[in-house]
């Protein structure tokens, strides 16, 4: 592990494999840290240079106190800082949950991704487009699945609830508290004033059929926003990289090699 600077934040970065190989960045969600990708990283390191980092507020990275410091533009700047630190102008990205939200945002605004594999979440611009396009029943179905997003805007109570839940998931209470700022800094404003949902990179969506947080209708709508799009379905829960690591690693590697002609 080494610490790299992104403005005033210090990010904990972890590397495996040969740095001369193509690089895959594995980005975690909430309330996880880089360890959620341990099994997948171990499976990829023989063929790829694997980079993981703890997002701001999680794991070994520093935690800004202001909610505004968790905006998506700050998270995108962190990604750029990590890529600069590992000396790669272009990488493959695989991201889960809140990492996937960051990935969609980054994919629409950067030329540094060769491919993007998304697990467990659309971007906020894409979700907002779906809610505008979908009929009332499908929109309501997704909103019911996303009830916790509104709950996370409340003061104090989410911190009390998420601390013991995070510990049960292997995270820390501090990470759970810090990560709530991701929701408070981005959700309401982005969904009211979304940006362009189109992205500039081939996208692979891995849909976990037992994931209760994202509706299949929302996931099915995502292909219209990417120049090349693959939709894979696997029988898994929300944390597919832990319950099905071999399958997830194989799909990430296959897509990375396909997009680069390997």
N, C-alpha and C positions, 0 to 999 in steps of 0.2 A: 504493500500500500504506500502511496505517496500523496501528499497534499498539493493541490495546484490552486492558483488564484483565479477567481472570476470576480473582478471588482474587489469589494471588501469581503467577499465570501471565500472560504477555503473548502475545496471539494476533495473528498477522499476517493482516489482513483485506484483501481485494481486491474492488473493486466496478466494475461496468461497466453501461452503459445508464442510462436515466432513472430516478432514484429515485422518481419519481411513478408509475411503472408497477408492476404486480404483481411481487413479488419471488420469484425462484427461488434457493434456496441449493443449491450443488453441493458435496458433501462427499466427500473422497477417502478411499482406504483405505491399506493397508500393502503395500509400503513407499513409497508415493507421497507427493506433496504436492499443493498446489492446481493445479499445472501439468498434471496428468493430464487436467484438464477444459478445457484451453486451446481446443481446436477446438470443443467443444460450447458453451462460453461465448461464443465469437465469433459463433456461429450464433444464439444466443438474445438477444443484447444489443439488437437492434433492437426487440424486442417486450416485453422484460422487463428489470427491474432484476435483474442477476445478481450474487450475492454468493458468494465463495469464501473459505475461510480454511484455513490450515495448522493441523491439530490439534496439541494439545500434544505436544511431542517431535519435531515434523517441520518442515521448511522454515524459515521465518523466525520461528516461534513458539518460546517458551522451553521448556525440557525439564526437568521435575522429575526428581529423582534417585530418589525412593522409588517402588517398584512400586505401592503403594497409591494414589498420586496419579494413576494411569491407570484407576481404576475407572469403570464406566459412569456412575455418578452424577456424577462430576467432569466427564466428557465432556458430559453433558446440561447441566450448569451452564455449560459453555463455550458451548454452542449458545444458551442463554438470554442470555448476555452479548453474543454477537455480534448477536442480534436486537435487543436493547436498544440497542446501539451504532449500528445502522443505522436505528433508529426504526421498526421494523415489529412489530406485535403478532401478525401471522399471515403465514406464508409457505408457498410450495411447496418441498418438499425432494426433491432427487434425490441418491442416495448410492450409493457403490460399495464392495464388499468390506468392510473394517472400518468405513467410513463407513455402510454399510448396516446393519451390526450396531447401530451407534449410533442410526441412524434408527428401527429397529424399537423399540428401548428408549424413545426419545423419544416416538414416536407412541403408545405405550401409557400415557404418563404426563403428557402435555402437551396443552393445547388451542390450541397456537400453530401447528399445521400445517393448511393447507387441503388438501394432498394430499401423498402420499409415493410416489416412484418408486424402487424398489429394484433395483439391479443387482448380481449376483454374490454374494449372501449373504442368508440369513435372519437373524433375531434369535436370540439364545441361548435365550430362553424358547420360541420357536417350534421351534427345533432339538431342544430337550429334549423337547417334546411329541411331535414326530415319532418320536424314538427310543423313547418309551414306547408309541406307538400302532402303529408299523410292525412287520411280521413280522421274524423274525430275519435273513432274507436281505437285505431292504432296509436294515435298520438296519446290518448288517455292511458292506453296500456303501458306505453313507455314511461309516462309521467308517474304512474303508480309504482313501477319498478325503481324509479329514481327518487322515491319519497325522502330518502336520507339526505339528499342534496339540500332540500329545503330545511330539514332538521338541523343540518350542520351550520346554518346561518344564525341559529339561536345562540345567545350568550350562555356561557358556563356549562349548561347541561351536556352538550356534546363532549366537552372535555372530561366530565365525570363518567360518562358512559363509555367513551372510547378507550380510556386508559386501561381498564381491566381486560377489555376485548383485545386490545393490541397485544398485551402480555400473553394472552392465550394463543395468539397467532405468531408469537416469537419476536414481536417488536417491543419497543420501550414506551412507557407512558409519555415521555418527552417527545418522541417521534410522533406519537398519536396527536398530541396537542399541537405541535408545530405543523403537521400536515393538514390540519383543519384550515389553515390559512390559505392553502391551495384553493379550496372551495370558496372561501370568503373573498379572495382576491379576484377570482375569475368568472365564477359561474353566472351570477346575475347579469353583470355587464355584458359578457360575451353572448349570452342567449338573447338579450334584448337588442344588441347591436352587433350581429355576427359579421365576419368578414367573408371573403370569397372562399367557398368550400373546395375549390379545385386545388389539387396538389401537383407537383412537378416530377413525380418519381413513381416507378412501378410499386404497387402495393399488393401485399399478400395479407388477407384477413384470415386468421385462424379463429373460427367460431367454436366455442365450447358449448355443447348442446345442453349442459346442465348448469350453465351460468344464469343465475336468476336476476342479474342486474341490468342486462341489455336485451331488448326484445329482438327476435329474429327478423322482424320487419325493418327495424332500424339498421341492423347489420346488412340486410339484403339491399338497402338503398345506397350503400357506400360506393359501389363499383362505378357509378356514374361520374365520380369526381377524380378518378385516377386515369392516366394515359394507358396503363396496363394494370390489370387487376385479376388476382386469383382469390377465390373464396374456398377455403378448406374447412370442413366440419369434422370435429373429433368428439368422441364421447368423453367428456371431462367436466369438472367443476370450474369455478372461477380461476383457481390457481392451477391451470393446466400444466405449467412448467414444473410443478412439483409432483402432480399426480400422474402425468404422462411425459416425463422428460425426454425419453428416447424419441417419441413421436414428434414432439415440439422441436427438438434439436435437428431431426432429420428434415422437417419441413423448412426450417430456417436455412439450413445449409443448401438444400435443393434450390430454393428460390434465389439465394445469393448467387449461386453458381449459374443458374439459368439467366439471370439479368445481366451477368457479365460475360456470358458465353463460355463459362468454364465447364 
